[in-house]
């Protein structure tokens, strides 16, 4: 059995006899003891700030220290940091931040309301003078290129419910992880919150994060490499969770409230004034060869994704270059059961940048060269056939174009029971809705006018 230390023996005697000594002496001893206890707390706090070493100390030792001096968790250093914050900050003293102790310090701090209630033991407190970043955000911005260690810390905090799914978007943690970039941390956070609105936007200013991958705050001429790395990290993560949207490759630049919430864009709007897609910006920033090298690594041609379909819809000026790398995509049908060229036909048909110049009179070959598939495919956004799309243009109906498209496949105007699916769900007794009947009426008038013109020419 070990003999008690002189300190243990002295404290034991004080506890046994403190009520027996003279009152005046007891008050003096109590004052001395209080002052000593405060000094011990300060020393314990100083230890946590300056001497804590994850290569030397164990969690059980630090847990015992906290149990003995819990107030030490609330001690601030000369920079105003709490111990949990000091554990992640590089103070330039040559000491590696003891980040492995962050979960312990945060958990024990939460039990004692360190930093106030609902501050998760100091994780949600901002670090003084550091651009309003809180402790949790700072953890996603690791130094020393050792993001694997920081990822393990974040994973442990998540297990303790001190890092929650909603934090990823609320505190824009993905943006921080891209700064270096920290690939392991970024992938962990994406997997933690695989939400399209988080990965699709998530930058500090609410813009599409894939567009911000091109930014590099340094004025160095060597900006291109880290920008390409960020772009590839984002595209890989997007393809891992959202292959149906091709990893946001065709996400347009803009705020979330300015974009379609289903992460698709109107294929009829790709004029020069519309926002550029991430794909277009990648071509502009890195050049076609570098951009396509990254895209091919993230979206392998052998994987049979409808990339050419999306190019025709959202970045038609790049379709020729993209098609050269994805030749097999020309034979694919997408989720709307259309080929790339059927999509291109629909897109060109309603392209606001050329209407009204694309008329039968001005561009007859455009209509005459249309394939049977292009003429018979419905536009999924409107539910209309091409001849109906032309007829639906306000004050721009081109009767010659309508007749040219319809005469190639007259079955498109047959009643519902014969061969046609209702356009807009407003079914009438004759099998067609009012919109359908309106178009049929216009078509009959068009055909009559065309016959009259032909008869006049023969006479």
C-alpha positions as a Markdown table, in Angstrom:
| # | Residue | x | y | z |
|---|---|---|---|---|
| 1 | Unk | 0.0 | 0.0 | 0.0 |
| 2 | Unk | 1.4 | 3.4 | -1.0 |
| 3 | Unk | 1.9 | 6.0 | 1.7 |
| 4 | Unk | -0.2 | 9.2 | 1.1 |
| 5 | Unk | 1.7 | 12.2 | -0.1 |
| 6 | Unk | 2.4 | 15.1 | 2.2 |
| 7 | Unk | -0.3 | 17.1 | 0.3 |
| 8 | Unk | -2.9 | 14.4 | 0.7 |
| 9 | Unk | -2.1 | 14.0 | 4.4 |
| 10 | Unk | -2.3 | 17.8 | 4.9 |
| 11 | Unk | -5.7 | 18.1 | 3.1 |
| 12 | Unk | -7.0 | 15.1 | 5.0 |
| 13 | Unk | -6.1 | 16.8 | 8.3 |
| 14 | Unk | -7.7 | 20.1 | 7.2 |
| 15 | Unk | -11.0 | 18.2 | 6.4 |
| 16 | Unk | -10.9 | 16.4 | 9.7 |
| 17 | Unk | -10.1 | 19.4 | 11.9 |
| 18 | Unk | -11.3 | 22.5 | 10.1 |
| 19 | Unk | -14.2 | 23.0 | 12.5 |
| 20 | Unk | -12.1 | 22.6 | 15.6 |
| 21 | Unk | -9.5 | 25.4 | 15.1 |
| 22 | Unk | -10.1 | 29.0 | 16.2 |
| 23 | Unk | -12.6 | 30.8 | 14.0 |
| 24 | Unk | -10.2 | 33.7 | 13.1 |
| 25 | Unk | -7.6 | 31.2 | 12.0 |
| 26 | Unk | -10.2 | 29.2 | 10.1 |
| 27 | Unk | -11.2 | 32.3 | 8.1 |
| 28 | Unk | -7.6 | 33.0 | 7.2 |
| 29 | Unk | -7.0 | 29.4 | 6.2 |
| 30 | Unk | -10.2 | 29.4 | 4.1 |
| 31 | Unk | -9.1 | 32.6 | 2.3 |
| 32 | Unk | -5.7 | 31.1 | 1.6 |
| 33 | Unk | -7.3 | 27.9 | 0.4 |
| 34 | Unk | -9.7 | 29.8 | -1.9 |
| 35 | Unk | -6.9 | 31.8 | -3.4 |
| 36 | Unk | -4.8 | 28.6 | -3.9 |
| 37 | Unk | -7.8 | 26.9 | -5.5 |
| 38 | Unk | -8.2 | 29.8 | -7.9 |
| 39 | Unk | -4.5 | 29.7 | -8.7 |
| 40 | Unk | -4.7 | 26.0 | -9.4 |
| 41 | Unk | -7.6 | 26.5 | -11.8 |
| 42 | Unk | -5.6 | 29.1 | -13.6 |
| 43 | Unk | -2.6 | 26.8 | -13.8 |
| 44 | Unk | -4.9 | 24.0 | -15.1 |
| 45 | Unk | -6.3 | 26.3 | -17.7 |
| 46 | Unk | -2.8 | 27.4 | -18.7 |
| 47 | Unk | -1.9 | 23.8 | -19.1 |
| 48 | Unk | -4.8 | 23.1 | -21.4 |
| 49 | Unk | -3.8 | 26.2 | -23.5 |
| 50 | Unk | -0.1 | 25.8 | -23.6 |
| 51 | Unk | 1.1 | 22.4 | -22.6 |
| 52 | Unk | -1.5 | 19.9 | -23.8 |
| 53 | Unk | 0.2 | 17.4 | -26.1 |
| 54 | Unk | -1.6 | 14.6 | -27.9 |
| 55 | Unk | 1.7 | 12.6 | -28.2 |
| 56 | Unk | 2.3 | 12.7 | -24.5 |
| 57 | Unk | -1.0 | 13.0 | -22.6 |
| 58 | Unk | -3.9 | 10.6 | -22.5 |
| 59 | Unk | -7.6 | 11.2 | -22.5 |
| 60 | Unk | -8.0 | 9.7 | -19.0 |
| 61 | Unk | -5.4 | 12.1 | -17.7 |
| 62 | Unk | -7.1 | 15.1 | -19.2 |
| 63 | Unk | -10.5 | 13.8 | -18.1 |
| 64 | Unk | -9.2 | 13.6 | -14.5 |
| 65 | Unk | -7.8 | 17.2 | -14.8 |
| 66 | Unk | -11.2 | 18.4 | -15.9 |
| 67 | Unk | -13.0 | 16.6 | -13.2 |
| 68 | Unk | -10.7 | 18.2 | -10.6 |
| 69 | Unk | -10.7 | 21.7 | -12.1 |
| 70 | Unk | -13.8 | 22.0 | -14.3 |
| 71 | Unk | -13.6 | 25.8 | -14.3 |
| 72 | Unk | -10.4 | 25.4 | -16.4 |
| 73 | Unk | -12.5 | 24.7 | -19.5 |
| 74 | Unk | -13.7 | 28.3 | -19.3 |
| 75 | Unk | -10.3 | 29.9 | -18.9 |
| 76 | Unk | -9.4 | 32.3 | -21.7 |
| 77 | Unk | -5.9 | 32.8 | -23.0 |
| 78 | Unk | -4.3 | 36.1 | -24.1 |
| 79 | Unk | -6.0 | 35.8 | -27.5 |
| 80 | Unk | -9.4 | 35.3 | -25.9 |
| 81 | Unk | -9.6 | 31.6 | -26.9 |
| 82 | Unk | -11.1 | 28.8 | -24.8 |
| 83 | Unk | -9.1 | 25.6 | -24.4 |
| 84 | Unk | -11.3 | 23.8 | -27.0 |
| 85 | Unk | -10.4 | 26.6 | -29.4 |
| 86 | Unk | -6.7 | 26.6 | -28.6 |
| 87 | Unk | -6.7 | 22.9 | -29.4 |
| 88 | Unk | -7.3 | 23.7 | -33.1 |
| 89 | Unk | -5.4 | 27.0 | -33.6 |
| 90 | Unk | -1.8 | 27.1 | -34.8 |
| 91 | Unk | -0.2 | 29.8 | -32.5 |
| 92 | Unk | 3.1 | 29.7 | -34.3 |
| 93 | Unk | 4.9 | 28.4 | -31.3 |
| 94 | Unk | 6.1 | 25.2 | -33.0 |
| 95 | Unk | 3.5 | 23.1 | -31.2 |
| 96 | Unk | 1.1 | 20.9 | -33.2 |
| 97 | Unk | -2.5 | 21.8 | -32.2 |
| 98 | Unk | -3.7 | 18.9 | -30.1 |
| 99 | Unk | -6.9 | 18.4 | -32.1 |
| 100 | Unk | -7.4 | 14.8 | -30.9 |
| 101 | Unk | -8.6 | 16.3 | -27.6 |
| 102 | Unk | -11.3 | 18.5 | -29.2 |
| 103 | Unk | -14.1 | 16.0 | -28.8 |
| 104 | Unk | -13.3 | 15.4 | -25.1 |
| 105 | Unk | -13.0 | 19.2 | -24.4 |
| 106 | Unk | -16.2 | 19.9 | -26.3 |
| 107 | Unk | -18.2 | 17.1 | -24.6 |
| 108 | Unk | -17.1 | 18.0 | -21.1 |
| 109 | Unk | -17.6 | 21.7 | -21.9 |
| 110 | Unk | -21.2 | 21.0 | -23.1 |
| 111 | Unk | -22.0 | 19.3 | -19.8 |
| 112 | Unk | -20.9 | 22.5 | -18.0 |
| 113 | Unk | -22.3 | 25.0 | -20.5 |
| 114 | Unk | -18.9 | 26.4 | -21.4 |
| 115 | Unk | -19.4 | 29.4 | -23.5 |
| 116 | Unk | -23.1 | 29.5 | -22.7 |
| 117 | Unk | -26.1 | 27.3 | -23.4 |
| 118 | Unk | -26.5 | 25.6 | -26.8 |
| 119 | Unk | -22.9 | 26.4 | -27.7 |
| 120 | Unk | -21.8 | 22.7 | -27.7 |
| 121 | Unk | -19.0 | 23.3 | -25.3 |
| 122 | Unk | -17.6 | 26.2 | -27.3 |
| 123 | Unk | -17.7 | 24.7 | -30.8 |
| 124 | Unk | -20.2 | 27.3 | -32.0 |
| 125 | Unk | -18.4 | 30.2 | -30.5 |
| 126 | Unk | -16.6 | 32.5 | -32.9 |
| 127 | Unk | -12.9 | 32.9 | -32.6 |
| 128 | Unk | -12.0 | 36.5 | -31.9 |
| 129 | Unk | -10.7 | 38.4 | -34.9 |
| 130 | Unk | -11.0 | 35.5 | -37.3 |
| 131 | Unk | -13.6 | 36.7 | -39.8 |
| 132 | Unk | -16.5 | 35.5 | -37.7 |
| 133 | Unk | -15.5 | 31.8 | -38.0 |
| 134 | Unk | -16.6 | 29.6 | -35.2 |
| 135 | Unk | -14.7 | 26.7 | -33.8 |
| 136 | Unk | -16.5 | 24.1 | -35.9 |
| 137 | Unk | -15.8 | 26.0 | -39.1 |
| 138 | Unk | -12.2 | 26.3 | -38.2 |
| 139 | Unk | -12.0 | 22.5 | -37.9 |
| 140 | Unk | -12.9 | 22.1 | -41.6 |
| 141 | Unk | -10.0 | 24.3 | -42.6 |
| 142 | Unk | -7.0 | 22.2 | -41.6 |
| 143 | Unk | -3.3 | 23.3 | -41.8 |
| 144 | Unk | -0.4 | 21.0 | -42.6 |
| 145 | Unk | -2.3 | 19.1 | -45.3 |
| 146 | Unk | -3.3 | 16.5 | -42.7 |
| 147 | Unk | -7.0 | 16.6 | -43.3 |
| 148 | Unk | -7.3 | 12.9 | -42.5 |
| 149 | Unk | -6.6 | 13.6 | -38.8 |
| 150 | Unk | -9.2 | 16.4 | -38.8 |
| 151 | Unk | -11.7 | 14.1 | -40.6 |
| 152 | Unk | -11.4 | 11.6 | -37.7 |
| 153 | Unk | -12.0 | 14.4 | -35.2 |
| 154 | Unk | -15.1 | 15.5 | -37.1 |
| 155 | Unk | -16.4 | 12.0 | -37.3 |
| 156 | Unk | -16.0 | 11.6 | -33.5 |
| 157 | Unk | -17.9 | 14.9 | -33.0 |
| 158 | Unk | -20.6 | 13.6 | -35.2 |
| 159 | Unk | -20.8 | 10.4 | -33.1 |
| 160 | Unk | -21.3 | 12.6 | -30.0 |
| 161 | Unk | -24.0 | 14.7 | -31.8 |
| 162 | Unk | -21.7 | 17.7 | -31.5 |
| 163 | Unk | -21.5 | 17.9 | -35.3 |
| 164 | Unk | -24.9 | 17.6 | -36.9 |
| 165 | Unk | -26.1 | 17.2 | -40.4 |
| 166 | Unk | -27.7 | 20.6 | -40.6 |
| 167 | Unk | -24.4 | 22.2 | -39.7 |
| 168 | Unk | -22.9 | 21.5 | -43.1 |
| 169 | Unk | -25.2 | 23.9 | -44.8 |
| 170 | Unk | -25.8 | 26.3 | -42.0 |
| 171 | Unk | -22.1 | 27.0 | -41.5 |
| 172 | Unk | -21.1 | 26.5 | -45.1 |
| 173 | Unk | -18.6 | 23.9 | -44.1 |
| 174 | Unk | -18.1 | 22.6 | -47.6 |
| 175 | Unk | -16.8 | 26.0 | -48.7 |
| 176 | Unk | -14.2 | 25.9 | -45.9 |
| 177 | Unk | -13.1 | 22.4 | -46.9 |
| 178 | Unk | -12.5 | 23.5 | -50.4 |
| 179 | Unk | -10.1 | 26.3 | -49.5 |
| 180 | Unk | -6.9 | 24.2 | -49.2 |
| 181 | Unk | -8.6 | 21.9 | -50.5 |
| 182 | Unk | -9.1 | 19.2 | -47.9 |
| 183 | Unk | -10.4 | 16.2 | -49.9 |
| 184 | Unk | -11.1 | 13.8 | -47.0 |
| 185 | Unk | -13.0 | 16.4 | -45.0 |
| 186 | Unk | -15.0 | 17.5 | -48.0 |
| 187 | Unk | -16.0 | 14.0 | -48.9 |
| 188 | Unk | -16.9 | 13.3 | -45.2 |
| 189 | Unk | -19.2 | 16.4 | -45.1 |
| 190 | Unk | -20.8 | 15.6 | -48.4 |
| 191 | Unk | -21.6 | 12.1 | -47.2 |
| 192 | Unk | -22.9 | 13.5 | -43.9 |
| 193 | Unk | -25.4 | 15.8 | -45.7 |
| 194 | Unk | -26.0 | 14.5 | -49.3 |
| 195 | Unk | -28.6 | 17.1 | -50.0 |
| 196 | Unk | -28.8 | 18.7 | -53.5 |
| 197 | Unk | -29.4 | 22.2 | -52.0 |
| 198 | Unk | -26.3 | 21.8 | -49.9 |
| 199 | Unk | -23.9 | 20.5 | -52.5 |
| 200 | Unk | -25.7 | 22.5 | -55.3 |
| 201 | Unk | -25.2 | 25.9 | -53.6 |
| 202 | Unk | -23.4 | 25.9 | -50.2 |
| 203 | Unk | -20.9 | 28.8 | -50.9 |
| 204 | Unk | -20.6 | 31.6 | -48.4 |
| 205 | Unk | -22.6 | 34.0 | -50.6 |
| 206 | Unk | -25.3 | 31.4 | -51.5 |
| 207 | Unk | -24.1 | 30.9 | -55.1 |
| 208 | Unk | -23.6 | 27.6 | -56.7 |
| 209 | Unk | -20.5 | 26.1 | -55.1 |
| 210 | Unk | -19.3 | 24.4 | -58.2 |
| 211 | Unk | -18.8 | 27.8 | -59.8 |
| 212 | Unk | -16.8 | 29.0 | -56.8 |
| 213 | Unk | -14.3 | 26.2 | -57.4 |
| 214 | Unk | -12.7 | 28.5 | -60.0 |
| 215 | Unk | -11.9 | 31.2 | -57.4 |
| 216 | Unk | -8.5 | 31.4 | -55.8 |
| 217 | Unk | -7.8 | 34.2 | -53.4 |
| 218 | Unk | -4.1 | 34.3 | -53.9 |
| 219 | Unk | -2.7 | 36.7 | -56.5 |
| 220 | Unk | -0.2 | 34.1 | -57.6 |
| 221 | Unk | -0.1 | 33.1 | -61.3 |
| 222 | Unk | -0.3 | 29.5 | -60.1 |
| 223 | Unk | -4.1 | 29.7 | -59.5 |
| 224 | Unk | -5.1 | 27.2 | -62.2 |
| 225 | Unk | -4.0 | 24.0 | -60.5 |
| 226 | Unk | -5.9 | 24.4 | -57.2 |
| 227 | Unk | -8.9 | 25.6 | -59.1 |
| 228 | Unk | -8.9 | 22.5 | -61.3 |
| 229 | Unk | -8.5 | 20.3 | -58.2 |
| 230 | Unk | -11.5 | 22.0 | -56.5 |
| 231 | Unk | -13.6 | 21.5 | -59.7 |
| 232 | Unk | -12.7 | 17.8 | -59.8 |
| 233 | Unk | -13.4 | 17.3 | -56.1 |
| 234 | Unk | -16.9 | 18.9 | -56.6 |
| 235 | Unk | -17.7 | 17.1 | -59.7 |
| 236 | Unk | -16.7 | 13.7 | -58.2 |
| 237 | Unk | -18.8 | 14.3 | -55.2 |
| 238 | Unk | -21.7 | 15.4 | -57.3 |
| 239 | Unk | -21.5 | 12.3 | -59.5 |
| 240 | Unk | -21.3 | 10.1 | -56.4 |
| 241 | Unk | -24.6 | 11.4 | -55.0 |
| 242 | Unk | -26.4 | 13.0 | -57.9 |
| 243 | Unk | -25.5 | 11.2 | -61.2 |
| 244 | Unk | -29.0 | 12.0 | -62.5 |
| 245 | Unk | -27.9 | 15.7 | -62.6 |
| 246 | Unk | -24.4 | 14.8 | -63.8 |
| 247 | Unk | -22.9 | 16.1 | -60.6 |
| 248 | Unk | -24.2 | 19.7 | -61.3 |
| 249 | Unk | -21.9 | 20.0 | -64.3 |
| 250 | Unk | -24.6 | 22.0 | -66.0 |
| 251 | Unk | -25.6 | 24.0 | -63.0 |
| 252 | Unk | -26.0 | 27.6 | -64.0 |
| 253 | Unk | -24.3 | 30.4 | -62.1 |
| 254 | Unk | -26.7 | 32.1 | -59.7 |
| 255 | Unk | -28.4 | 32.1 | -56.3 |
| 256 | Unk | -30.6 | 29.2 | -55.3 |
| 257 | Unk | -33.7 | 31.4 | -55.4 |
| 258 | Unk | -32.8 | 32.3 | -59.0 |
| 259 | Unk | -32.5 | 28.7 | -60.2 |
| 260 | Unk | -35.0 | 25.9 | -60.8 |
| 261 | Unk | -35.4 | 23.9 | -57.5 |
| 262 | Unk | -35.3 | 20.6 | -59.4 |
| 263 | Unk | -31.7 | 21.5 | -60.6 |
| 264 | Unk | -32.7 | 21.5 | -64.3 |
| 265 | Unk | -32.9 | 24.4 | -66.6 |
| 266 | Unk | -35.1 | 25.5 | -69.4 |
| 267 | Unk | -33.6 | 23.9 | -72.5 |
| 268 | Unk | -35.2 | 26.6 | -74.6 |
| 269 | Unk | -33.2 | 29.3 | -72.9 |
| 270 | Unk | -29.5 | 29.4 | -73.8 |
| 271 | Unk | -29.0 | 32.8 | -75.3 |
| 272 | Unk | -25.8 | 34.8 | -74.7 |
| 273 | Unk | -27.4 | 36.8 | -71.8 |
| 274 | Unk | -28.3 | 33.7 | -69.7 |
| 275 | Unk | -26.0 | 32.6 | -66.9 |
| 276 | Unk | -23.2 | 30.2 | -67.9 |
| 277 | Unk | -23.1 | 26.6 | -66.7 |
| 278 | Unk | -20.3 | 25.2 | -64.7 |
| 279 | Unk | -19.2 | 23.2 | -67.8 |
| 280 | Unk | -18.9 | 26.4 | -69.8 |
| 281 | Unk | -17.0 | 28.2 | -67.1 |
| 282 | Unk | -14.6 | 25.2 | -66.8 |
| 283 | Unk | -13.9 | 25.4 | -70.6 |
| 284 | Unk | -13.3 | 29.2 | -70.3 |
| 285 | Unk | -11.1 | 28.8 | -67.2 |
| 286 | Unk | -9.0 | 25.7 | -67.9 |
| 287 | Unk | -9.2 | 25.3 | -71.7 |
| 288 | Unk | -11.1 | 22.6 | -73.5 |
| 289 | Unk | -8.4 | 19.9 | -73.1 |
| 290 | Unk | -7.9 | 20.3 | -69.3 |
| 291 | Unk | -11.7 | 20.7 | -68.7 |
| 292 | Unk | -12.5 | 17.6 | -70.7 |
| 293 | Unk | -9.8 | 15.6 | -69.0 |
| 294 | Unk | -11.4 | 16.3 | -65.6 |
| 295 | Unk | -14.9 | 15.7 | -66.9 |
| 296 | Unk | -13.9 | 12.3 | -68.4 |
| 297 | Unk | -12.4 | 11.2 | -65.1 |
| 298 | Unk | -15.5 | 12.0 | -63.2 |
| 299 | Unk | -18.0 | 11.0 | -65.9 |
| 300 | Unk | -16.4 | 8.1 | -67.8 |
| 301 | Unk | -17.6 | 7.7 | -71.4 |
| 302 | Unk | -18.2 | 4.0 | -70.7 |
| 303 | Unk | -20.7 | 4.8 | -68.0 |
| 304 | Unk | -23.4 | 5.8 | -70.5 |
| 305 | Unk | -24.6 | 9.0 | -68.9 |
| 306 | Unk | -26.7 | 11.4 | -71.1 |
| 307 | Unk | -24.0 | 14.1 | -71.1 |
| 308 | Unk | -24.6 | 15.0 | -74.8 |
| 309 | Unk | -28.3 | 15.4 | -74.1 |
| 310 | Unk | -27.6 | 17.9 | -71.3 |
| 311 | Unk | -25.0 | 19.7 | -73.5 |
| 312 | Unk | -27.6 | 20.3 | -76.2 |
| 313 | Unk | -30.0 | 21.6 | -73.6 |
| 314 | Unk | -27.8 | 23.8 | -71.5 |
| 315 | Unk | -24.5 | 24.4 | -73.3 |
| 316 | Unk | -25.2 | 23.9 | -77.0 |
| 317 | Unk | -22.0 | 25.7 | -78.1 |
| 318 | Unk | -20.0 | 22.9 | -76.4 |
| 319 | Unk | -22.0 | 20.0 | -77.8 |
| 320 | Unk | -19.7 | 19.4 | -80.7 |
| 321 | Unk | -16.6 | 19.2 | -78.5 |
| 322 | Unk | -18.3 | 17.1 | -75.9 |
| 323 | Unk | -19.8 | 14.7 | -78.5 |
| 324 | Unk | -16.3 | 14.0 | -79.8 |
| 325 | Unk | -15.4 | 12.6 | -76.4 |
| 326 | Unk | -18.7 | 10.8 | -75.9 |
| 327 | Unk | -19.6 | 9.3 | -79.3 |
| 328 | Unk | -21.7 | 6.5 | -77.8 |
| 329 | Unk | -23.9 | 9.1 | -76.1 |
| 330 | Unk | -25.5 | 9.8 | -79.5 |
| 331 | Unk | -27.4 | 6.5 | -79.3 |
| 332 | Unk | -28.7 | 6.9 | -75.7 |
| 333 | Unk | -32.1 | 7.9 | -74.7 |
| 334 | Unk | -32.5 | 9.9 | -71.5 |
| 335 | Unk | -35.2 | 9.8 | -68.8 |
| 336 | Unk | -37.6 | 11.6 | -71.2 |
| 337 | Unk | -37.0 | 8.8 | -73.8 |
| 338 | Unk | -35.4 | 11.2 | -76.2 |
| 339 | Unk | -32.1 | 11.0 | -78.2 |
| 340 | Unk | -29.7 | 13.9 | -78.1 |
| 341 | Unk | -30.8 | 15.0 | -81.5 |
| 342 | Unk | -34.4 | 15.0 | -80.6 |
| 343 | Unk | -33.6 | 17.2 | -77.7 |
| 344 | Unk | -31.5 | 19.5 | -80.0 |
| 345 | Unk | -34.4 | 19.7 | -82.4 |
| 346 | Unk | -36.8 | 20.7 | -79.6 |
| 347 | Unk | -34.3 | 23.1 | -78.1 |
| 348 | Unk | -33.6 | 24.8 | -81.5 |
| 349 | Unk | -37.3 | 24.9 | -82.4 |
| 350 | Unk | -38.0 | 27.2 | -79.4 |
| 351 | Unk | -34.7 | 28.9 | -79.1 |
| 352 | Unk | -35.6 | 32.5 | -78.1 |
| 353 | Unk | -32.3 | 33.7 | -79.6 |
| 354 | Unk | -33.4 | 33.0 | -83.1 |
| 355 | Unk | -37.2 | 33.3 | -83.1 |
| 356 | Unk | -38.8 | 34.7 | -85.2 |
| 357 | Unk | -36.0 | 34.3 | -87.8 |
| 358 | Unk | -36.4 | 30.5 | -87.7 |
| 359 | Unk | -39.5 | 30.3 | -89.9 |
| 360 | Unk | -40.3 | 28.0 | -92.7 |
| 361 | Unk | -39.7 | 30.8 | -95.2 |
| 362 | Unk | -36.3 | 31.7 | -93.7 |
| 363 | Unk | -35.1 | 28.3 | -92.7 |
| 364 | Unk | -37.1 | 25.6 | -94.6 |
| 365 | Unk | -34.3 | 23.0 | -94.4 |
| 366 | Unk | -34.5 | 23.0 | -90.6 |
| 367 | Unk | -38.0 | 21.6 | -90.8 |
| 368 | Unk | -37.5 | 19.5 | -93.9 |
| 369 | Unk | -34.4 | 17.7 | -92.5 |
| 370 | Unk | -36.1 | 16.8 | -89.2 |
| 371 | Unk | -36.2 | 13.0 | -88.6 |
| 372 | Unk | -39.3 | 11.1 | -87.9 |
| 373 | Unk | -38.2 | 10.7 | -84.3 |
| 374 | Unk | -37.7 | 14.4 | -83.9 |
| 375 | Unk | -41.1 | 15.2 | -85.3 |
| 376 | Unk | -42.9 | 12.6 | -83.2 |
| 377 | Unk | -41.2 | 13.1 | -79.8 |
| 378 | Unk | -43.0 | 15.2 | -77.2 |
| 379 | Unk | -41.3 | 18.0 | -75.3 |
| 380 | Unk | -41.4 | 16.7 | -71.7 |
| 381 | Unk | -41.7 | 20.2 | -70.2 |
| 382 | Unk | -44.8 | 21.2 | -72.2 |
| 383 | Unk | -46.2 | 17.8 | -73.3 |
| 384 | Unk | -46.4 | 19.2 | -76.9 |
| 385 | Unk | -45.4 | 17.7 | -80.2 |
| 386 | Unk | -43.1 | 20.0 | -82.3 |
| 387 | Unk | -46.0 | 21.1 | -84.6 |
| 388 | Unk | -47.9 | 22.1 | -81.4 |
| 389 | Unk | -44.9 | 23.9 | -80.0 |
| 390 | Unk | -44.7 | 26.1 | -83.2 |
| 391 | Unk | -48.5 | 26.7 | -83.0 |
| 392 | Unk | -48.3 | 27.7 | -79.4 |
| 393 | Unk | -46.0 | 30.6 | -80.0 |
| 394 | Unk | -47.9 | 33.8 | -79.2 |
| 395 | Unk | -48.4 | 35.9 | -82.4 |
| 396 | Unk | -45.6 | 34.0 | -84.0 |
| 397 | Unk | -47.4 | 30.9 | -85.4 |
| 398 | Unk | -45.8 | 29.8 | -88.6 |
| 399 | Unk | -48.5 | 28.0 | -90.5 |
| 400 | Unk | -46.2 | 26.7 | -93.2 |
| 401 | Unk | -43.9 | 25.2 | -90.6 |
| 402 | Unk | -46.8 | 23.6 | -88.7 |
| 403 | Unk | -48.1 | 22.1 | -92.0 |
| 404 | Unk | -44.6 | 20.8 | -92.9 |
| 405 | Unk | -44.2 | 19.1 | -89.5 |
| 406 | Unk | -47.7 | 17.6 | -89.3 |
| 407 | Unk | -48.0 | 16.2 | -92.8 |
| 408 | Unk | -45.0 | 14.0 | -92.0 |
| 409 | Unk | -47.0 | 12.3 | -89.3 |
| 410 | Unk | -50.8 | 13.1 | -89.5 |
| 411 | Unk | -51.5 | 10.5 | -86.8 |
| 412 | Unk | -50.4 | 13.1 | -84.2 |
| 413 | Unk | -53.8 | 14.7 | -84.4 |
| 414 | Unk | -55.9 | 11.6 | -84.2 |
| 415 | Unk | -58.4 | 11.4 | -81.3 |
| 416 | Unk | -57.3 | 10.1 | -78.0 |
| 417 | Unk | -58.7 | 6.6 | -78.4 |
| 418 | Unk | -56.9 | 6.1 | -81.7 |
| 419 | Unk | -53.3 | 6.9 | -81.1 |
| 420 | Unk | -52.7 | 9.9 | -78.9 |
| 421 | Unk | -52.0 | 10.7 | -75.3 |
| 422 | Unk | -53.8 | 13.7 | -73.8 |
| 423 | Unk | -51.6 | 16.8 | -73.8 |
| 424 | Unk | -52.6 | 18.6 | -70.6 |
| 425 | Unk | -54.9 | 16.3 | -68.7 |
| 426 | Unk | -58.0 | 18.4 | -69.5 |
| 427 | Unk | -59.9 | 15.5 | -71.1 |
| 428 | Unk | -63.0 | 16.2 | -73.1 |
| 429 | Unk | -65.8 | 13.9 | -74.3 |
| 430 | Unk | -64.0 | 13.5 | -77.7 |
| 431 | Unk | -60.8 | 12.3 | -75.9 |
| 432 | Unk | -59.0 | 15.6 | -76.2 |
| 433 | Unk | -58.7 | 18.6 | -73.9 |
| 434 | Unk | -59.6 | 22.2 | -74.8 |
| 435 | Unk | -55.9 | 23.0 | -75.6 |
| 436 | Unk | -55.8 | 20.1 | -78.0 |
| 437 | Unk | -59.1 | 21.0 | -79.7 |
| 438 | Unk | -57.8 | 24.6 | -80.1 |
| 439 | Unk | -54.7 | 23.4 | -81.8 |
| 440 | Unk | -56.7 | 21.0 | -84.0 |
| 441 | Unk | -58.9 | 23.9 | -85.1 |
| 442 | Unk | -55.9 | 26.0 | -85.9 |
| 443 | Unk | -54.3 | 23.1 | -87.8 |
| 444 | Unk | -57.5 | 22.5 | -89.9 |
| 445 | Unk | -57.6 | 26.2 | -90.8 |
| 446 | Unk | -53.9 | 26.0 | -91.7 |
| 447 | Unk | -54.4 | 23.1 | -94.0 |
| 448 | Unk | -57.5 | 24.7 | -95.7 |
| 449 | Unk | -55.4 | 27.9 | -96.3 |
| 450 | Unk | -52.6 | 25.8 | -97.7 |
| 451 | Unk | -55.0 | 24.0 | -100.1 |
| 452 | Unk | -56.5 | 27.3 | -101.2 |
| 453 | Unk | -53.0 | 28.6 | -101.9 |
| 454 | Unk | -52.2 | 25.6 | -103.9 |
| 455 | Unk | -55.4 | 25.8 | -105.9 |
| 456 | Unk | -54.7 | 29.5 | -106.6 |
| 457 | Unk | -51.2 | 28.7 | -107.9 |
| 458 | Unk | -52.6 | 25.9 | -110.2 |
| 459 | Unk | -55.1 | 28.3 | -111.6 |
